[in-house]
Amino acid sequence: MDYTHLGRSGVSVSRLCLGTMNFGAITSEADAHVIMDAAHEHGINFFDTSNTYGEQLGEGRTEQIIGRWFAQGGDRRDKTVLATKAFGPMGDAPNTSGLSALHIRRACEASLRRLQTDYIDVYHMHAFDATTPVEETLDTLNNFVREGKVRYIACSNFSGWHLMKSLSVSERYGWSRYVGHQVYYSLVGRDYEWELMPLALDQGVGALVWSPLGWGRLTGKIRRGQPLPETSRLHNKDVVDAGPTPDWEYVYKVVDALEEVSKETGKSIPQISLNWLLRRPTVSTLVVGARDEKQLRANLASVDWKLTPEQIKKLDDASATKLAYPYWHQIQFNDRNPFPVPLENL
């Protein structure tokens, strides 16, 4: 397993991060414990969860499963860089969601109890809360760090101005700043490159990529001229509605290129898709879920090797899009404004 720093921080994280969203919802507790043990065995030290994972509103079932795994001892907690999140609803009453000081202090204390730990390594704000002053949220998070309850803070699904405003406020008051940003980014979803990647490069914010296989479009089950497999999560209307509207011709074009590279490398389509992301600027880690140990091992094979420049270009060209960027006609790309450029040159 390879490791890197999370953004401009000193903490080292594995290039693959174990996503736990299915624990307690799809994956049983016993299987989840096996998967977490296997992740450690193969060098994955970064685990990602949330207080809302596990289906049952307000229970934090996934956090409880991880907490009981920590309680088994054997240095499980010390070997883990643990990330969890706050924002989503933990009940039906007022003040049970969002990023107010009231809610996130309650959420943090509850997560610590469920996880059976004294501290959270990386505490994510799961979404931006436009109804709460940024200063209120960041002041509270900074106090968590001073109190030793949190080591680093991060955000998730912020826009460019959400993130930049937050960093500016932290700088103004000398508070802890976001060192990581959970984002959607894949070979069939490259919008991250336009504003958030340049911002992250400038400000030293590491990307934790979720859904790196493009909402199930890069699992290797999608093929031109073939029906959608019965087992595909894209049959689930909730998944389709939550993700970007599929441009199937574009997806097939990318998959065609992936198949060519697969024949050259002997690697699978998902492994190539993940490896491509690992070579992108600002990407610290990829959040990968696993239904079982077999799937975890398949994801592990995406690390410790490199695509050739020719293969990267083939994938870049196939996945390039003319983004409907609002100021496209005003941008003059040159040495002083270098985007877009071949990102591997940065």
N, C-alpha and C positions, 0 to 999 in steps of 0.2 A: 504494500500500500504506500502511495505517495502522500506527503503532507505539505501543507502550506499555511501561512498566516491568514487569519480572518481579517481581511482588509488591512488597515494600518494599525494593527494591534499586535501584541506579542504572543497571543495564544495560537498554538499549532493545531490544525484540524485536518482530519483525513479528507482526501479529495472526493470521497463518497461519504455522504451523511445518511444514516439510517432513518428513514421516515416511518413514523409509527401510527399514522392516521387510521390504519385498518385494525390496530390492536383493540380487541374488545368489541369491535363491530363486525368484522369478517374473520379475523384471526383470533383463535382462542388464547386464553392466558398462557396455557402450557406451551403452545406453539410459539407464542411471542417470546417467552423466556428462552426457548431453544434458539430462535433467530437472533436475539440479543447476545447470547453466548457465542454463537457462530460469528457474529459481527466483530466482537472483540478478538476472537481467535484469528480472524483474517485482517486485523489491524484497523478496523473502523472504530475510531474513538469519539465520533461526533454523532449524537442522537438528537432528533428533532421531534417535538411533540407540541401539544396545545391543551389548554384547560377545557376546550370544547370537544376534543376528540373522544370517541367512544359511544356516540349516538344519544345516550340518555342525557337530557337537558340538566345542566347543573351538577352532574355527578363527577365529571372529570375522570371517567372510567379508565382511559388510556394512561393518564398520569398515575392512577392507583396501581395499574399493572406494572408499570416501570418501578414504582416505589417498592412493591413487594419483591421485585427482582433485585433491587439494590439491597433490600433487607437480608438477602441470602449471603451477603458478605463477599469475601474473596476479592477485595479491592475493586469490586464492580463500580462503585461510585467514583473512586479516585481515578480510575482509568477512563472515565467518561467525561467528555465535554457535553454538557446537557443544555439544550435549548428548549424553552417552552414559551407560550404566548399568552397575551391577554388582549381582549377587546370584545369578543363575541359574547352573546347572551348566556348568563349563568342562572337565569330565572326570568319570571314574567313581570316582576315588580320594577318600578323606576330604580335607576342607579345600579342595575345588574348587568350593564354592558357599557361599552365605550371606554374612553381614556381619561375620565375624570380622576382626580386624586382619590376620591372616595372609593371608586370602583377598583382601580388598579392596586390600591393598597390591600383591599380585601382579597382581590384575585391572587396577588403575590403570596400572601400569607396562606391562602387555601392551597395553592399549588405546592408550596413547601411542605405542607402537612401531607398531601396526597403522595408526593414524590419521596417522602421520608428522607429529606435532606435539609441541610442548614442553609444551602445557597443554590442559586441558579447561575450557571455559567454565562449563558446568553439569553437575555430576556427580550423577546420580540413584542413589539406592538403590532398586532395582527392586521390592522388596517388604520387608515387615517380617520381621526374624529374631528370633523369640521365644527362640531358644537362645543368643543372644549378648547380653551386657549392652549396653544403649544407650550407656553411657559409653564402652565399648571402641570401638564404631563411630564415635561422634562425635569422640572424641579423635583417632582416626586420620584422619578427614576434615579436622579442624581443622589437623592437621599437613600434609596435602596443600596446604591453602590457604597456610599459612606458608611451605611449600617452593616455592610458585609453580606447582605441578603442576595445581591446580584453582583456579578463580576463585570460583565459587559452588557451594553444595551444595543438593540438592533430594531429594525422595522420590517414591515412586510407590505407589499402591494401599494407603496406610496407612488405618487406621481413625482415628476421632477421638482416641481415647486414645493410639494409637501416635504420632500427630503431636504432640499436646499434651505428652506425656511427653518427647519428643525436644526440643521447643522449651524446655521447662523445664530440662532438663539443660544445654543450650547456654547458657541464661541464667545458670544457677548457676555455671558455670565460665568464663564469658566467651568461649566458643568460637563459631566460625561456626555460623549457624543455617540451617535450611532456608528458602529464599526462594520455592520453588516446590513444587507437588504435582501429579503427573500423576494424573488422575482420570477415571473414566467419567462422562459427563454428556451428556444429549441430551433432545430433546423427548419421547422415550418412555422416559426413564430419569432421573428428577429426584430420586432419593434423596440426591444430593450436597447438596441445598439444606437438609437438615434438621439435620445436625450439622457437616459439614465446611465448608459455606459460612459459617455464623456464626463458626466458629473462624477461618477464613481472613480474614474481615473484621476480626476483633478482633486477629489476630496479624500481619496483613500478608503472608499467604502467597498467591502467585499461582497460579491453576489453569491447568495445561496439559491441555486436554481431549483424551483419546483416544477413538476411535470416536464422533465427534460425530454420525454418521449412524445411531446406534442399532443397531450390529451388522448393518448392511445393510438395516434396516427403513425407512430414510428416503432411499433412493437414487432414489425415483421409480418403481421397478419394481414396487412392491407396491401393488395396487389392490383395492378391495372387489369381490368377485364375479369376480375374474380369477385364473387359476392362477398359481402362482409361476413366474417366467420360468426357462427352462433355465439361463441364465447366472448366476442368483442364487447368491451364496456361501452362502445359507441352505440349499442342497441338501447342503452339506458338514456331515456329522454332527458333526465336531469343532468347527466354528464354532457350531453350535446348542447343543451340550453345554457349550461354554465360556461362552456368553452367558446372559442372563436368559431364563427360560422365556417364550415369546411369549404374550401375551394378545392374540389377533388382533383381537378386537372393539375393544379399546383402540387398537391400532395403526391400524386402519381409521378410527377416529374422528379421530385426529390427522392422518392422511393426507388425509381429507376436508377438514379445515380448511386444510391446506397447499395443497390444490388450489384452494380458494376464493381464498386469498391469491395464489397463482400467477397466476390469471386477472386479479387486480387490479394486480399489479406487473409481469407479464411475465417474472418470474424463475422458475427451476426449483425443484422441491421441495427438492433438496439445497441450493441456494443460499439459500433462505429458512430452512431448518433451521440452517444455519451462521450466518446473520445474526442469528437469534434468540439463539443462544448468545453471540455477540460483544457483545450488549447486557447480559449478565448480570453482576451484581457478582462480583468476584474473578477473572473469567476474563481471563487475560493473552493466551492464544494457543490456537488449535485445531490439533491435530496431524492433518494431512491427508496421506494417501498419494496416489500418482499412478502409474498403470501406464505412462502416457506423457505427453507434453507437452500433448496435447489435454485430458486429464483435469485436469491442473494448471491450465490456462487456465480451465476450467469452475469450478474451486474459487475461483479468483481473483475471479470475478464475484460472490462473496458479500460482498465488502468494499466500502467506499467508498459505501455507501448505507444508508438506515435504514428499517425498518418503521415504520408509523404507530402511535400508541398504540392505535388501534382494532384494527389487525391483530395487535399484540402481545397484546392482551386475548383476541382470538379464539383464538390459539394457546395462550395460558395456560389458558383455560377448557377447551379440548379435551384438553389434556395433563395437567390437574390429576388427581391421584389421592389417595385416602384411604390414606395410607401406614400400614402396620401397625407404627406406632411404639410401643414398649413402654410409654411413659409418656403416651400421647396423652390419656388421661382426666384426667391430673393437671395438664396445661398450661393456664394461664390467659393468653390472649393479650391484651396491653394495651400501653400506651406503654412500660412498663419491660421487657416481654418481647415484642418486636414481630413475631416470626415466627409464622405466615406473614403476609406483607404483600405488596403488589405490589412485586416486587423492584426494578423500575426506579425506585421512589421513594427507594431507599437511596442 
